[in-house]
Amino acid sequence: MVGLDNGGNCNSATVLEDSGRFLVDRLFESPSRVREGPEVAIEALVGSLDGVLSLTGVERESVRAIGLGTPGPASPDGVISTKGATNFSEPAWHGFDIRGALERRLGVPVIYNNDGNVAALYAHHTHFGENWASHSSVSAIVGTGLGGGVIEAGHVIRGAAGMAGELGHVHIPMEGLLAEGQPVPRCNCGFFGDVESVASLTGIEHNLLPYWLTRFPDHELAAKGSLAQAAKLVRAYADSQDPLALEIFTQQAMAIGRLFTIAGNFVDPGAYFVGGGVVEASPRFREWFLTRVREHTFLREEQLEAATFALIADLDMAGARGAALAAFDSLDA
């Protein structure tokens, strides 16, 4: 099995043996070229496939299935939303069947999931090991937006329209999360007060940083040029225990905790996973952030005893590896 994780700039790829062993132990990337349109991007995915097969010495004829992950929204069968998607803003992508196009090009079954779901699937398998099929989990992945996934009995919950696990657009209570005079945050999707409006890079840029700079008017980030540039630096400041940055990440942790509180009442998972930029920070900051998430997740005593909170391991490889696992599970089923 081959796993392909399609991104806005790069594709990552891996190979999974039938024994369950991954043949690639590092991040393997190549340009995705999605901004050049579907035809070019499909060929880029083929190139990524051939590149990882060459790296591992595997013949293309021996590949039984390919797992593909892309940013949503898209249908369960990999048809990009008619309104476009995060990485597919050009009109040629709207309503494009990326799964079907890759399958026709290669003549091999292609199993589709959105990128949040495949990362969640990898986190689930890694955490539960051989017992993956008897557990459930919820993952929140903080990036440009807020991705995630819901795994039940070891399988991705995709939903009727493929939109299950779009956790960033779940509305959460703002009372007690926002500081005095802080405006209700607005998401890129148009919602006010959803998780992504707080817990994402765009949430920092558009909502959190502008407010907290009014509280810390002499802060170095105020002189960094654009808010977009400054927002990308906030995590590094938090890593150094900067008060402004810690206020921002405290609010992000509260938002994810409130999301997990809702998830606890819907699916009562055995594990809550957090991924994204926080995983790439120092161990001290990672543990601080996960502790804040846990503190703001309000579960019953029985749930707290049964559930664990953990960070997603190998996040840069999680998408491709999760896509390969999804392909393996599909053939096995």
N, C-alpha and C positions, 0 to 999 in steps of 0.2 A: 504494500500500500504506500501511496505517496500523499503527503499532506501539503497543500498550497495555501498560504495565507496572503491574500491580496490587500495591499495597502495603498495609500495615496501617493507614496513615493517608491516603495519597494515591495517586491514579493519575497516572502521567505518560504523555504521548502524543507521537507525532511522525508525520510524513508523509514517505514515501519515493517519489520519482518513479521511473518505469521506467528512467530514465537512470542511476539510482544516487545521485542528489542528494537530500539531506535538506532539506526546506523549512522546518524549525524549527531555529534556531541557538541555542536556549536551553532551559532546563528549563521545560516546560509542565505544570503540576500542577493537580489538582482533588481534592476529598475522595473517598476510596474507599468509605466507609461500610460496610465489611465487617462491622463489629460489629453492624449492624442487620439482618443476615441476607441470604440469597441474592437475594431479589427486589429489595430496595433496592440492593444492590451491583451487580446487573446493570444497573439503570437508571443508576447512577452511571457505569458503564463506557460506556454509550450517551451519557451527557452529556459524558464526556471526549472521545469520538470526535467528537461534534458540535462541541465547543468548539475542537478543534485544526483541524477542517475549516474552521470559520468564520475562525479565525486566518489560515489559509493561502489562503482563497478557493477551496477545492476542494469540488466538489459530492459529496454522498454517493453518487450514482449512478455516479460514476467510480471508486469504490473497488473494486478487484478482489479484495482479500483483506485480512484483518486478522490481525496477529500478536498473540498474547496471552501474557504471562508472569506467573506467580504464584509465590509461595513453595511449595515442595513440603512433604511428599511428595504426589505425585499420579501417576495413570497416564499413559502416553504420550498419551492422548486427553483429558487434562484432567479426569479424575474425581478429586476430592479424596479423600485417604485416608479410610477408614472410621473411623480413629482421630483424624481431624482433622489440622490442620497448623498451622504457626507462626502464621498470621494467621486461621485458620479454626477456632477452638476451640469455637464454638457448635454444638450437636448438629445443627442444620439444615444445616450445611455437610458433615457426615460422609457421604461417598459421593456428594456433589453433582457433577453434570456441568457445570462452569462453562463449558467450551468449547462444549458442545452448546447450553446455554441461551443464550449470547450469539449463537451462529450462528442459532438459531431466531428470536431477537428481531430480528436485523438482516437475515437472508436473504442473507448474504455469507459465503463460506468463512472460518472462523477456524482458524488454525494455532497449536497450543499447545506451549509449552515452559515448564519451570520457570525462575524468574528468574535463577538462577545460570547456566543454560545460555545464555540469551539474552545476558547480559552477557559471557560467555565468547566467544560468537559474534561480538559486536561488537568485542571486543578482537582477535580473530583477524583479522577483515576489515581493521581499522584498521592493524594491524601489517604484514600481508603484502600489502595492496593488491590489485593485479590478479592476483597469484599465490596468492590465498587458497585456491584449490581444490587446490593441490599440496602443502599443508603440514598439519601437525598441531600442536596446542597443548594445554596444560593450564592452567587458571586456578583460583586460590584467592582467594576474596573474603571478607575478614574483616569481619563486621558483628556483629549480635546473636548470630548463629550463624556457622558457617563454610560458605559456599556455594562453588559452583564449577562447572566444566564441563570436559568432554573433547571436543575437536574433532579429527576424523580426516578427512583429505582435504577439509577445508572444511565438514564437516557435523557436527552435534551427535550424539554417541553417547548415545542415550536408554535403551537396554536393554529387556529383555522386559517388565518391570513399570514402566518409567519411572523407575527409581531409579538409573540410571547417573549418575555425576558427583556423587553425594552424598558429596563428599570429606571433609566434616567428621567422618564416622563411620568413617573408615579408622583402624585401630589403628596406633600408631607406638611404637617403643621409647622407654621413659622413662629408661633408664639413661643418665646423663650429661646429661640435660636437667633433671631435678629437682635442687634443692639439698639439702644434708644435712638430713634430718628432714622434708622436704616431702612431704605425703601425695600418693598417686597421685590425680590429678584425676578427678572424676566429671562426665560429660556429662548434660545434661537428658534425653537419650534413655535413660539408664540404663547406658551403657557406661562403663567406666573406661579412661583412657589413650587415647582417640581424639583426633584433631586438634582438634576443636571444644572439647573440655574444656580446652584450653590457648589456642588461637588464636581467641578470640571475646570479645565484651563479657561474655557470661555466664560465660565461663571466667575472666575477670579478676575479676568480682564474687564468684563462688562458690569459686574455687580459688586463683588467684594472689595477689590482693590480701590476703586474710585471712592467708596465710602471710607475705608480705613485710612486712606491718605488724608482725608479731612480731619481725622483724629490724630494723625502723626504728620503734620504738614511739613516738618523739616526732615522727613525721612529721605534717605539716599535714593529710594525708588522713584521719588517724585522728579528726579533729574535724569531719568534713564531714557528720555525721548518719548516714545509712544507707550501707551498702556499695554499694547501687545508685547512689546519687548520687556517691559517691567514685569508683566505677569509670569513670563517664563523664568524669571529669576527668583520668584517668591519661595520656591521649594529650597533653594540653596540658602536663602536667608533663614528659613525655618530650621534647616539643618544646624545652623549656628545659633539657635535659640533667640532669634530676633523677635521682639515682642509683637510687632505688627504682623509678621508672617505667622506667628503662632496663633494669633487671633483668627486669621483666615483659615488655617488648617483645623483649628478647633471647631469652627462653624462647618467645615466640610465633614469632619468626623461626626458631628451631631447629625448632619443630614443623612449620612449613611446609616448611622445608628437608628434613626427614625424609619428609614427604609427597611432595615432588617426587622424592626419591631412589627411593621406591617406584614413582612414576609413570614414572620413567626406565627402570625394568626391565620395566614392563608395556607401555608404548606408545612410549617413546623419542621424545618430541615435539620439534619444532623450536623451540618457544618455551614458556617458563614465565612466566605472568602473575600479578601480585599486585595485588589491588584492595581496596577497603574504606576504613575510616577513615584508614589511613596515607596514602592518596592525597590526603586533604584537609588533611594537615599541611604544614609548611614544606618547601621543596625539600631543605634539609639533612637533615631527619629522614627524608624519603622515601628519599633515596639511602642514608642510613645503614641503614635497615631492609632495603632491597632487597639491599644488600651483605651483611648478616648472613644473609639467606635463601640467597643464592648460596654463601656460605662453608659453610653447613650442608647443602648439596645435594651428595651424593657421587656423582659420575658418572665414567664412564671418560673417558680423555683424548680419545677420538674423539667422544664425546658432547658434551664441553665445547666442542670446536671447532665442532660443528655447531649447538649450541643457543644461544639468547639468553634473557636474563632482562629483563623489562620491567614497568612499571606500567601498569595499565589506564587509558586516557585517557577523559576526559569521563564519569566514573563515574556522575554523577547522571543522565545521559541514556543510559547504555549499555544499560539494560534495555529501554527503549522502542525504541531504535534497533536493538538485536539482535532484538527481536520482529518489527520490520518486515523486517529482512533474512531472517529465517526464513520469513516469509510469501512474500517475493520468491523465495527459493530453492525453496520448495515449488511455486509456480506454474511456475517455470522448468523444474523437473524434470518 
